Structures are given as structure tokens and as C-alpha cells.
Amino acid sequence: MVDPDEHEIAAIAAASPMAGEYLESIGKTDLAVLTEAEWLTLLEVVVTAYQDELARLLDSGRHAPPPLAAGGRP
């Protein structure tokens, strides 16, 4: 992600503790020793938490989505 906006930064911050909670739940902190299934679950936890927080921020009405530039890209 290049130049994350305030919403994306907040969503990353919200996803981070979820990643830590998952790693604690499986008793591993060294990413090199994760099984493929554990790695994929970690990615799912992070992506889901990120998306959930971003949606929450945008749905709250406190923040509007960033304006789209020509061509439909932010």
C-alpha cells in the first residue's frame, strides 16, 4: 500500500492486535515456523480485521471515502 490514508492507517492499527491474538492463541510468534494452514489463517485474520475496521469507519458517517480521481482510482 503506497501512501495509506487516515482510514487505512486506522484499519491497519486495528488489525495488528488481532494478528497478535491469533499468534498467541496458537502459541507461536516466529512466523518462520507457522504451518501453511496457520500462515493462511493469520492472513485471513489480518485481512478480515482490516476490512471490518475500514467498513466500520466508512459506515459510521464520521468519515467519507476518499474522492475518486479520473478513471475511478483514489
KEDREN-746617 format. One record per residue: z, y, x of N, C-alpha, C, O, CB in turn; residue in one letter; chain. Coordinates in nm, 2 decimals. Glycine has a CB too. Layout:
BEGIN
FIKE     n.c3     n.c2     n.c1    ca.c3    ca.c2    ca.c1     c.c3     c.c2     c.c1     o.c3     o.c2     o.c1    cb.c3    cb.c2    cb.c1   type   mol
FIKE        Z        Y        X        Z        Y        X        Z        Y        X        Z        Y        X        Z        Y        X      A     A
...
This chain:
BEGIN
FIKE     n.c3     n.c2     n.c1    ca.c3    ca.c2    ca.c1     c.c3     c.c2     c.c1     o.c3     o.c2     o.c1    cb.c3    cb.c2    cb.c1   type   mol
FIKE     0.00    -0.12     0.09     0.00     0.00     0.00     0.00     0.12     0.09     0.09     0.14     0.17     0.12     0.00    -0.10      M     A
FIKE    -0.10     0.21     0.07    -0.11     0.33     0.15    -0.05     0.44     0.07    -0.09     0.46    -0.05    -0.26     0.36     0.19      V     A
FIKE     0.03     0.52     0.13     0.09     0.64     0.07     0.15     0.61    -0.07     0.10     0.66    -0.17    -0.01     0.75     0.06      D     A
FIKE     0.25     0.53    -0.08     0.31     0.50    -0.22     0.36     0.62    -0.28     0.42     0.71    -0.21     0.42     0.39    -0.20      P     A
FIKE     0.35     0.63    -0.41     0.40     0.74    -0.48     0.55     0.72    -0.52     0.60     0.61    -0.49     0.32     0.77    -0.61      D     A
FIKE     0.61     0.81    -0.58     0.76     0.80    -0.61     0.79     0.68    -0.70     0.89     0.62    -0.68     0.81     0.93    -0.68      E     A
FIKE     0.70     0.65    -0.79     0.72     0.53    -0.88     0.72     0.40    -0.80     0.80     0.31    -0.82     0.61     0.53    -0.99      H     A
FIKE     0.62     0.39    -0.71     0.60     0.27    -0.63     0.72     0.26    -0.53     0.77     0.15    -0.50     0.47     0.28    -0.55      E     A
FIKE     0.77     0.37    -0.47     0.88     0.36    -0.38     1.01     0.31    -0.46     1.08     0.23    -0.41     0.91     0.50    -0.32      I     A
FIKE     1.03     0.36    -0.58     1.14     0.32    -0.66     1.13     0.17    -0.70     1.23     0.10    -0.70     1.15     0.41    -0.79      A     A
FIKE     1.01     0.13    -0.73     0.99    -0.01    -0.76     1.01    -0.10    -0.64     1.06    -0.21    -0.66     0.84    -0.03    -0.81      A     A
FIKE     0.97    -0.06    -0.52     1.00    -0.14    -0.40     1.15    -0.15    -0.38     1.20    -0.25    -0.34     0.93    -0.07    -0.28      I     A
FIKE     1.22    -0.04    -0.40     1.36    -0.04    -0.38     1.43    -0.13    -0.48     1.53    -0.19    -0.44     1.42     0.11    -0.39      A     A
FIKE     1.38    -0.14    -0.60     1.44    -0.23    -0.70     1.41    -0.37    -0.67     1.49    -0.46    -0.70     1.38    -0.19    -0.84      A     A
FIKE     1.29    -0.40    -0.61     1.25    -0.54    -0.58     1.33    -0.60    -0.46     1.35    -0.72    -0.45     1.10    -0.55    -0.55      A     A
FIKE     1.37    -0.51    -0.37     1.43    -0.56    -0.25     1.56    -0.64    -0.27     1.58    -0.75    -0.22     1.47    -0.44    -0.16      S     A
FIKE     1.65    -0.59    -0.35     1.78    -0.67    -0.38     1.75    -0.80    -0.45     1.82    -0.90    -0.42     1.87    -0.59    -0.46      P     A
FIKE     1.64    -0.81    -0.53     1.61    -0.93    -0.59     1.56    -1.04    -0.49     1.59    -1.15    -0.51     1.49    -0.91    -0.70      M     A
FIKE     1.49    -0.99    -0.39     1.45    -1.08    -0.28     1.57    -1.13    -0.21     1.58    -1.25    -0.18     1.35    -1.01    -0.18      A     A
FIKE     1.66    -1.05    -0.18     1.79    -1.09    -0.12     1.86    -1.19    -0.20     1.92    -1.29    -0.15     1.87    -0.97    -0.08      G     A
FIKE     1.87    -1.16    -0.33     1.95    -1.25    -0.42     1.88    -1.39    -0.42     1.95    -1.49    -0.42     1.95    -1.20    -0.56      E     A
FIKE     1.75    -1.39    -0.42     1.68    -1.52    -0.42     1.71    -1.60    -0.29     1.74    -1.72    -0.29     1.53    -1.51    -0.44      Y     A
FIKE     1.70    -1.53    -0.18     1.72    -1.59    -0.05     1.86    -1.64    -0.04     1.89    -1.75     0.01     1.69    -1.50     0.07      L     A
FIKE     1.96    -1.57    -0.09     2.10    -1.61    -0.09     2.12    -1.73    -0.18     2.19    -1.82    -0.14     2.19    -1.50    -0.14      E     A
FIKE     2.04    -1.74    -0.29     2.06    -1.85    -0.38     2.01    -1.98    -0.32     2.06    -2.09    -0.36     1.98    -1.82    -0.51      S     A
FIKE     1.91    -1.97    -0.23     1.87    -2.10    -0.16     1.93    -2.12    -0.03     1.90    -2.22     0.04     1.71    -2.09    -0.15      I     A
FIKE     2.02    -2.03     0.01     2.09    -2.04     0.14     2.01    -2.03     0.26     2.04    -2.08     0.37     2.16    -2.17     0.14      G     A
FIKE     1.90    -1.95     0.25     1.81    -1.93     0.37     1.78    -1.78     0.38     1.76    -1.71     0.29     1.68    -2.01     0.36      K     A
FIKE     1.79    -1.73     0.51     1.75    -1.59     0.54     1.63    -1.58     0.64     1.57    -1.48     0.65     1.87    -1.51     0.58      T     A
FIKE     1.61    -1.69     0.71     1.50    -1.70     0.80     1.37    -1.73     0.73     1.35    -1.85     0.69     1.53    -1.80     0.92      D     A
FIKE     1.28    -1.64     0.72     1.16    -1.66     0.64     1.07    -1.77     0.71     1.00    -1.84     0.64     1.08    -1.53     0.63      L     A
FIKE     1.09    -1.79     0.83     1.01    -1.89     0.90     1.04    -2.04     0.86     0.96    -2.13     0.88     1.02    -1.88     1.05      A     A
FIKE     1.16    -2.05     0.80     1.20    -2.19     0.76     1.18    -2.22     0.62     1.21    -2.33     0.57     1.34    -2.22     0.80      V     A
FIKE     1.13    -2.12     0.54     1.10    -2.14     0.40     0.99    -2.25     0.38     0.89    -2.25     0.46     1.07    -2.01     0.33      L     A
FIKE     1.01    -2.33     0.28     0.90    -2.42     0.24     0.79    -2.34     0.17     0.81    -2.23     0.14     0.95    -2.54     0.15      T     A
FIKE     0.68    -2.40     0.15     0.57    -2.33     0.08     0.62    -2.29    -0.06     0.59    -2.18    -0.10     0.45    -2.42     0.07      E     A
FIKE     0.69    -2.38    -0.13     0.73    -2.35    -0.26     0.83    -2.24    -0.26     0.83    -2.15    -0.35     0.80    -2.48    -0.32      A     A
FIKE     0.93    -2.24    -0.16     1.02    -2.13    -0.15     0.96    -1.99    -0.12     0.99    -1.89    -0.18     1.13    -2.16    -0.04      E     A
FIKE     0.86    -2.00    -0.03     0.78    -1.87     0.00     0.71    -1.82    -0.12     0.72    -1.70    -0.15     0.68    -1.90     0.11      W     A
FIKE     0.64    -1.91    -0.20     0.57    -1.86    -0.32     0.67    -1.81    -0.42     0.64    -1.71    -0.49     0.49    -1.98    -0.37      L     A
FIKE     0.79    -1.87    -0.43     0.89    -1.82    -0.53     0.94    -1.69    -0.49     0.96    -1.60    -0.57     1.00    -1.92    -0.54      T     A
FIKE     0.96    -1.67    -0.36     1.00    -1.54    -0.31     0.90    -1.43    -0.34     0.94    -1.32    -0.39     1.03    -1.54    -0.15      L     A
FIKE     0.77    -1.46    -0.32     0.67    -1.36    -0.35     0.67    -1.34    -0.50     0.65    -1.22    -0.54     0.53    -1.42    -0.31      L     A
FIKE     0.69    -1.44    -0.58     0.69    -1.42    -0.73     0.81    -1.33    -0.77     0.79    -1.24    -0.85     0.70    -1.55    -0.80      E     A
FIKE     0.92    -1.35    -0.71     1.04    -1.27    -0.74     1.02    -1.13    -0.70     1.05    -1.04    -0.78     1.16    -1.33    -0.66      V     A
FIKE     0.96    -1.10    -0.59     0.94    -0.96    -0.54     0.83    -0.90    -0.63     0.85    -0.78    -0.68     0.89    -0.96    -0.39      V     A
FIKE     0.72    -0.96    -0.65     0.61    -0.90    -0.73     0.66    -0.88    -0.87     0.63    -0.77    -0.93     0.49    -0.99    -0.73      V     A
FIKE     0.73    -0.97    -0.93     0.78    -0.96    -1.07     0.88    -0.84    -1.08     0.87    -0.76    -1.17     0.84    -1.09    -1.12      T     A
FIKE     0.97    -0.83    -0.99     1.07    -0.73    -0.99     1.00    -0.59    -0.97     1.04    -0.49    -1.04     1.18    -0.75    -0.88      A     A
FIKE     0.91    -0.59    -0.88     0.83    -0.46    -0.86     0.76    -0.42    -0.98     0.77    -0.30    -1.03     0.73    -0.48    -0.74      Y     A
FIKE     0.69    -0.51    -1.05     0.61    -0.48    -1.17     0.70    -0.44    -1.28     0.67    -0.34    -1.36     0.52    -0.60    -1.21      Q     A
FIKE     0.81    -0.51    -1.30     0.91    -0.48    -1.40     0.96    -0.34    -1.39     0.97    -0.27    -1.49     1.02    -0.58    -1.41      D     A
FIKE     1.00    -0.31    -1.27     1.06    -0.17    -1.25     0.95    -0.06    -1.26     0.98     0.04    -1.32     1.12    -0.16    -1.11      E     A
FIKE     0.84    -0.09    -1.21     0.73     0.01    -1.23     0.70     0.03    -1.38     0.69     0.15    -1.43     0.60    -0.03    -1.16      L     A
FIKE     0.69    -0.07    -1.46     0.67    -0.06    -1.60     0.79     0.01    -1.67     0.76     0.09    -1.76     0.65    -0.20    -1.66      A     A
FIKE     0.91    -0.02    -1.63     1.03     0.04    -1.69     1.02     0.19    -1.66     1.05     0.27    -1.75     1.16    -0.02    -1.63      R     A
FIKE     0.99     0.23    -1.54     0.98     0.37    -1.51     0.87     0.44    -1.59     0.89     0.55    -1.64     0.95     0.39    -1.36      L     A
FIKE     0.76     0.38    -1.60     0.65     0.44    -1.67     0.67     0.44    -1.82     0.63     0.54    -1.89     0.52     0.37    -1.64      L     A
FIKE     0.74     0.34    -1.88     0.77     0.33    -2.02     0.88     0.42    -2.06     0.90     0.45    -2.18     0.79     0.19    -2.06      D     A
FIKE     0.96     0.46    -1.97     1.08     0.54    -2.00     1.05     0.68    -2.05     1.13     0.75    -2.11     1.17     0.55    -1.88      S     A
FIKE     0.93     0.73    -2.02     0.89     0.86    -2.06     0.93     0.97    -1.96     0.89     1.08    -1.98     0.94     0.89    -2.20      G     A
FIKE     1.02     0.93    -1.87     1.06     1.02    -1.77     0.95     1.05    -1.67     0.95     1.16    -1.60     1.19     0.97    -1.70      R     A
FIKE     0.86     0.96    -1.65     0.75     0.97    -1.55     0.62     0.94    -1.62     0.61     0.85    -1.70     0.78     0.88    -1.43      H     A
FIKE     0.52     1.02    -1.59     0.39     0.99    -1.63     0.32     0.92    -1.52     0.35     0.94    -1.40     0.31     1.12    -1.67      A     A
FIKE     0.22     0.84    -1.55     0.14     0.77    -1.45     0.07     0.87    -1.37     0.03     0.98    -1.42     0.05     0.67    -1.50      P     A
FIKE     0.04     0.84    -1.24    -0.03     0.94    -1.16    -0.17     0.97    -1.22    -0.23     0.87    -1.27    -0.04     0.89    -1.01      P     A
FIKE    -0.22     1.09    -1.21    -0.35     1.12    -1.26    -0.46     1.04    -1.19    -0.45     1.01    -1.07    -0.38     1.27    -1.26      P     A
FIKE    -0.56     1.00    -1.27    -0.67     0.93    -1.21    -0.78     1.03    -1.15    -0.81     1.13    -1.21    -0.74     0.84    -1.31      L     A
FIKE    -0.83     0.99    -1.03    -0.93     1.07    -0.97    -1.07     1.02    -1.03    -1.07     0.93    -1.11    -0.93     1.06    -0.81      A     A
FIKE    -1.17     1.09    -0.99    -1.30     1.05    -1.03    -1.32     0.90    -0.99    -1.29     0.86    -0.88    -1.41     1.14    -0.97      A     A
FIKE    -1.38     0.83    -1.08    -1.41     0.69    -1.05    -1.29     0.60    -1.10    -1.30     0.48    -1.08    -1.43     0.66    -0.91      G     A
FIKE    -1.19     0.66    -1.16    -1.08     0.58    -1.22    -0.97     0.53    -1.12    -0.89     0.45    -1.15    -1.13     0.46    -1.28      G     A
FIKE    -0.97     0.59    -1.00    -0.87     0.55    -0.90    -0.77     0.66    -0.88    -0.81     0.78    -0.89    -0.94     0.52    -0.76      R     A
FIKE    -0.64     0.62    -0.87    -0.54     0.72    -0.85    -0.56     0.80    -0.71    -0.48     0.88    -0.68    -0.40     0.66    -0.85      P     A
